[in-house]
Amino acid sequence: MNSKTSFCIRKIMDNTPQTEQRSNKKLHAIYLTIIFILLGLSGLLFFKFREVQTLAHNQDVTIKQVVVERNDVKSDLEDLQKQYAALETSDATLSKELEEKKALIAQLLVDAEKHKNDAGYIAKLKRETQTLREIMKGYIRTIDSLNILNGKLIDEKKTLQTTLDDEKVKSEKIEGDKNALKKRIDQASLLTTLNAKAVGISTRNGGKKESETSKAKKVDKIRVTFDVAENKLTQAGPKVFFIRVMTPDGKELTKSEDQDHLFSFNGSTGFYAAKKTIDYNNQPMSVLVSCPKAREEDEFLPGKYIIEINMEGTTIGSTVMTLE
């Protein structure tokens, strides 16, 4: 080997460690770069993971808050529903408004369940619930005022009714006293009969000649006589007397059982045997009334006859007669 070749070989040998050293530095630089890149990516991924985790946590918290608020709103609505149901009033307009609010609350409860995860809608329901509660407070004040007013009106009505009842009692008493006085006056103004007498009369010569008889077969009519006493309280003028005759067989003697012969007495009605009108002038006077047979061919029965004298619906005298 010559000296030149040896020199070249030594130079190559001298440069080999430097080359390897430079290669190692490049590798170290690459490794560090990769490591830095990986660390950066890891940091970025960790940051993104934390961001997603925070977002998920926030969403979970939001959902839970929405559920809590939904439950609170629902609970408030149910409580409000009970409170509205407890409100009662007799005012028609107010009652109609209460029914409308009750229907609205029922619909809001349905909406709360339907939109249970909608935070915006739940917030809206919460506001409407608060509004309904404020409205309810107004209703309560109004109903309380109406109840107080109604209570006063009821008390006033009771007082007025008591006063009216008292006045009615007084009025009825006055009316009763008035009627009693009128009755006494009416009774006092009734004519009084005296010496009432009834006898059987037999007629002959076509009725021109009359005689008293107690024989039933001979009697053609009954003659009733009585005296009318003086009475200054009654009004002077025409007075009508109705003679009622009860025959021995319990029947009423009358010309005809029709409306023309019907009259009232002592709260009852009956048929009269005869009637007579006199012109009374408040002075004593005598009255004679004849009671004929119903038909010419009829005969009077033997037995006791009861004769009543009636005037203005009242029996004012009576007598009896017996035929053989």
C-alpha positions in Angstrom: 0.0 0.0 0.0 1.4 3.4 -0.9 1.3 6.5 1.2 -1.5 8.1 -0.8 -3.8 5.2 -0.4 -3.1 5.0 3.3 -3.9 8.7 3.6 -7.2 8.3 1.9 -8.2 5.3 4.1 -7.2 7.3 7.3 -9.3 10.2 6.1 -12.3 8.1 5.5 -11.9 6.5 8.9 -11.6 10.0 10.5 -14.9 11.2 8.8 -17.1 8.2 9.7 -17.8 9.2 13.4 -18.7 12.7 12.3 -21.2 11.4 9.7 -22.8 9.1 12.3 -23.0 12.0 14.7 -24.7 14.2 12.2 -27.2 11.4 11.4 -28.0 10.8 15.1 -28.7 14.5 15.5 -31.1 14.5 12.6 -32.9 11.5 14.1 -33.1 13.1 17.5 -34.6 16.2 15.8 -37.2 14.1 14.0 -38.0 12.2 17.2 -38.4 15.4 19.1 -40.6 16.8 16.3 -42.8 13.7 16.4 -43.0 13.8 20.1 -44.0 17.5 20.1 -46.6 16.8 17.4 -48.0 13.9 19.4 -48.0 16.0 22.6 -49.8 18.8 20.7 -52.3 16.4 19.3 -52.8 14.9 22.7 -53.3 18.3 24.3 -55.8 19.3 21.5 -57.7 16.0 21.9 -57.7 16.4 25.7 -59.0 20.0 25.3 -61.7 18.9 22.9 -62.6 16.0 25.2 -63.0 18.4 28.1 -64.9 20.8 26.0 -67.3 18.0 24.9 -67.5 16.8 28.5 -68.3 20.3 29.8 -70.9 20.7 27.0 -72.5 17.4 27.9 -72.4 18.3 31.5 -74.0 21.6 30.9 -76.7 20.0 28.7 -77.4 17.5 31.4 -77.7 20.2 34.0 -79.9 22.2 31.6 -82.2 19.2 31.1 -82.3 18.6 34.8 -83.2 22.2 35.4 -85.9 22.1 32.7 -87.3 19.0 34.3 -87.2 20.6 37.7 -88.9 23.7 36.4 -91.4 21.6 34.5 -92.3 19.8 37.7 -92.5 23.0 39.6 -94.7 24.6 37.0 -96.9 21.4 36.9 -97.1 21.4 40.7 -98.0 25.1 40.7 -100.7 24.5 38.1 -102.2 21.6 40.0 -102.2 23.7 43.2 -103.7 26.6 41.2 -106.3 24.2 39.8 -107.4 23.2 43.3 -107.5 26.9 44.4 -109.7 27.9 41.4 -111.9 24.9 42.0 -112.5 26.1 45.6 -113.7 29.5 44.4 -117.5 29.8 44.4 -119.7 32.7 43.5 -123.3 33.3 42.6 -122.4 36.1 40.2 -123.0 34.7 36.7 -120.4 36.8 34.9 -117.7 36.0 37.4 -118.6 32.3 37.5 -118.2 32.2 33.7 -114.8 33.7 33.9 -113.7 31.2 36.6 -114.8 28.3 34.4 -112.8 29.7 31.5 -109.7 29.9 33.8 -110.2 26.4 35.0 -110.3 25.1 31.4 -107.1 27.1 30.6 -105.3 25.6 33.6 -106.3 22.1 32.5 -104.9 22.8 29.0 -101.7 24.2 30.5 -101.2 21.0 32.4 -101.5 19.0 29.2 -99.0 21.4 27.5 -96.5 21.1 30.4 -96.4 17.3 29.8 -96.3 17.6 26.1 -93.4 20.1 26.1 -91.6 18.8 29.2 -88.1 19.1 27.6 -88.7 22.5 26.0 -87.0 25.1 28.3 -88.5 28.1 26.4 -92.1 26.7 26.5 -91.7 25.7 30.2 -90.6 29.3 31.0 -93.7 30.6 29.1 -95.9 28.3 31.1 -94.3 29.5 34.3 -95.1 33.1 33.3 -98.7 32.2 32.5 -99.0 30.4 35.8 -97.8 33.5 37.7 -100.3 35.6 35.7 -103.2 33.2 36.6 -102.2 33.3 40.2 -102.3 37.1 40.2 -105.7 37.0 38.5 -106.9 34.5 41.1 -105.9 36.9 43.9 -108.1 39.5 42.2 -111.0 37.0 42.0 -110.6 36.2 45.7 -110.8 39.9 46.6 -113.8 40.4 44.3 -115.6 37.3 45.7 -114.8 38.3 49.3 -116.2 41.8 48.6 -119.3 40.2 47.0 -119.7 37.8 50.0 -119.5 40.7 52.4 -122.0 42.7 50.3 -124.3 39.7 50.0 -124.0 39.1 53.8 -125.0 42.7 54.4 -127.9 42.4 51.9 -129.0 39.1 53.6 -128.9 40.8 57.0 -130.8 43.8 55.6 -133.3 41.4 53.9 -133.8 39.6 57.2 -134.3 42.8 59.1 -136.7 44.0 56.4 -138.5 40.7 56.4 -138.8 40.8 60.2 -140.1 44.4 59.9 -142.5 43.3 57.1 -143.6 40.3 59.2 -144.2 42.6 62.2 -146.1 45.0 60.0 -148.1 42.0 58.5 -149.0 40.8 62.0 -150.1 44.3 62.9 -152.0 44.7 59.6 -153.6 41.3 60.1 -154.5 42.3 63.7 -155.9 45.6 62.5 -157.8 43.8 59.7 -159.0 41.2 62.2 -160.2 43.9 64.6 -161.7 45.7 61.6 -163.6 42.6 60.5 -164.6 41.8 64.0 -165.9 45.3 64.4 -167.6 45.2 61.0 -169.2 41.8 62.0 -170.5 43.4 65.3 -171.8 46.3 63.4 -173.4 44.1 60.8 -174.9 41.9 63.5 -176.0 45.1 65.3 -177.5 46.4 62.0 -179.5 43.2 61.4 -183.1 43.5 62.1 -184.5 41.6 65.1 -187.8 39.7 64.8 -190.2 39.3 67.6 -193.4 37.3 68.2 -192.8 34.9 65.2 -195.8 32.7 64.6 -196.9 30.2 61.9 -200.4 28.8 61.4 -202.1 26.7 58.8 -204.6 28.6 56.6 -207.7 27.1 54.9 -209.2 29.1 52.0 -212.7 29.1 50.6 -214.7 30.9 48.0 -211.7 31.2 45.6 -209.4 32.4 48.4 -211.6 35.3 49.5 -212.3 33.7 52.8 -209.5 32.4 55.0 -209.5 30.6 58.4 -206.9 29.1 60.7 -206.7 25.3 61.0 -204.4 22.7 62.4 -205.8 19.9 60.2 -203.1 19.0 57.6 -205.6 18.0 54.9 -207.4 21.3 55.1 -204.3 23.5 55.0 -203.8 25.4 51.7 -200.9 27.6 52.9 -198.9 28.6 55.9 -199.1 32.1 57.2 -196.0 33.4 58.9 -196.3 36.6 61.0 -193.6 38.4 63.0 -192.7 41.9 64.3 -189.6 43.7 63.2 -188.0 45.7 66.1 -186.7 49.2 65.9 -183.0 49.4 64.8 -181.4 52.8 64.4 -178.1 51.3 63.2 -179.4 49.7 60.1 -179.8 51.6 56.9 -183.4 52.4 56.1 -184.9 51.2 52.8 -186.0 47.9 51.2 -185.4 44.7 53.2 -186.0 41.3 51.8 -187.0 38.4 54.1 -186.7 34.7 53.0 -189.0 32.2 54.7 -187.6 28.7 54.9 -190.0 25.9 55.9 -188.8 22.4 56.8 -191.6 19.8 56.4 -192.0 16.8 58.7 -190.3 14.5 56.1 -187.1 16.7 56.2 -187.7 18.5 52.9 -187.8 22.2 52.1 -191.2 23.6 51.1 -190.7 25.5 47.8 -192.6 26.3 44.7 -189.7 25.0 42.5 -186.3 23.7 43.2 -184.5 26.0 40.7 -182.1 28.9 40.8 -184.9 31.4 41.1 -185.9 29.9 44.5 -182.4 29.4 45.8 -180.9 31.6 48.6 -178.0 31.7 51.0 -178.2 31.6 54.7 -175.6 31.0 57.5 -173.0 29.9 54.9 -175.3 27.4 53.2 -177.8 27.5 50.4 -181.4 26.3 50.3 -184.8 26.8 48.8 -187.2 29.3 50.2 -191.0 28.8 50.6 -191.7 32.5 50.2 -190.0 35.9 50.3 -191.2 39.4 51.0 -189.7 42.8 50.6 -190.6 45.6 53.0 -189.8 49.3 53.1 -188.1 49.6 56.5 -187.8 53.1 58.1 -186.1 52.1 61.3 -189.4 51.9 63.1 -191.1 48.8 64.6 -193.5 47.1 62.1 -195.4 43.9 61.6 -194.8 41.5 58.7 -197.1 38.8 57.2 -195.9 36.2 54.7 -197.9 33.4 53.1 -196.2 30.2 52.1 -198.2 28.3 49.5 -198.1 24.6 48.5 -195.8 23.6 45.7 -198.7 22.5 43.6 -202.4 23.0 44.0 -203.0 19.2 44.3 -200.4 18.7 47.0 -201.3 18.2 50.6 -199.5 19.2 53.7 -198.2 16.3 55.8 -199.2 16.0 59.4 -196.3 16.7 61.8 -194.0 19.4 63.0 -192.9 22.2 60.6 -189.8 24.4 61.3 -190.1 27.9 60.0 -187.0 30.1 59.7 -186.9 33.8 58.9 -183.8 34.9 57.0 -182.4 38.2 56.0 -179.1 39.2 54.3 -177.8 35.6 54.6 -178.5 35.2 58.3 -181.4 33.5 60.2 -182.9 36.3 62.4 -186.0 34.4 63.8 -187.7 31.0 63.8 -190.9 29.3 65.1 -192.5 25.9 64.8 -195.9 24.7 63.8 -197.6 21.3 64.2 -200.4 20.0 61.9 -202.6 17.1 62.8 
